[in-house]
Amino acid sequence: MVLGPEILHVGFGNHVAMNRVIAIVAPGSAPTKRLIQEGRARNAVLDMTNGRRTKAVLIVDSGHIVLAAINPETVAGRLSSFRQNGHVANESNSERVFE
């Protein structure tokens, strides 16, 4: 039984409450880019890339937009792994973001 929020590692020591994430998308499409720009205008973007290229955009239920430097598939895999096993399985080196 999990008492606190389920925490999802999104790279560089940054974490997001996974029960608040409603969508995980790639940043390349025009609608996603527009969403990020609108979020910046209303100060609702959390940049967790540490200066790296944005590879995943997480939309949370509060309307905030989280930018991450790991692939959307990796984020989704971590989320799925946690929900199946109760913890995140060991990552392979190809999925790990080096700090």
N, C-alpha and C positions, 0 to 999 in steps of 0.2 A: 504494500500500500504506500503510495506516494503522498506525503503530507504537504510538501511545499510545491511551488511551481516546477514543472518539468523544464529543464534548462537544455537548450540546444547550442552547442559550440559552433560559432560561425567564423572562426579563425582569429589569430592574433590575440588570444585571451579574451575575446568578446563572446558574449552569450545572449541568447534571446529566449524568452519564455515561449516554449513551443505550443502551449495551449492557446496562445494569442495569435499565432500565425494563421492567416486565412488563405494566403496564396504565395507560391514560390515561382517566379518567372525569370526568364533570361532578359537582359537589359537591351537587346538589340532592336526590338521592334519600335516603330514610331509611337504607338499608343503608350508603351512603357516609358519611353523617353519623355513623352509629354506628361505622364503621371509624375515622373521624377522632378521635372521642371516646376510643375504646379505645387508639388510638395516642398520644394526649395522656397518657393514664393511665400508659403505659409509656415515656414520653419518647422516642417514635419519630417525632414529627412535625417536619418541617423547613418552617417558614413562610417562603417566598420571595416573599411578596406586597408587602412594604414597606408594610404597612398598608392596602393596597387590597383590594377584594372578591376572594375566591377564585373563580376561574372554572374551574380545572382541578385535579384531584388525580392525582398520579402515584404509582403503587405500584412500589417497587423491590424487587429480589430479596432484599435484606437484611431486608425487613420494614418498612423506613422508609416514611413517607408524606410526599410533597412537595406542598405547596400552592403553586400558581402563579396569577398574576393575568392570565394570557392564556388564551384559549379552547382547549378540548381539540382542536378542529379545527386551530387554528394550530400547536399542539405536534405533532400527528400529521402535518401538512403539512411541517413542518420536518424531522421524522424521515424521512418518505418522500423528501423532496427530497435529503437527505443521502445516503440509501442508493442513490438513483438516480444522482446526479451526483457524489458524493464531497464535496460542499459544500452549504451552505444557500444557495438562491437569494435575490436581493434581495427584501426584504419590501415590501409596499405599505403606505402610511400607515394604511390601515384595520386592518391586522394588527399594527402596531407599538404597543407600550406606551410611552407617553411618560414619561420619568423627570424 
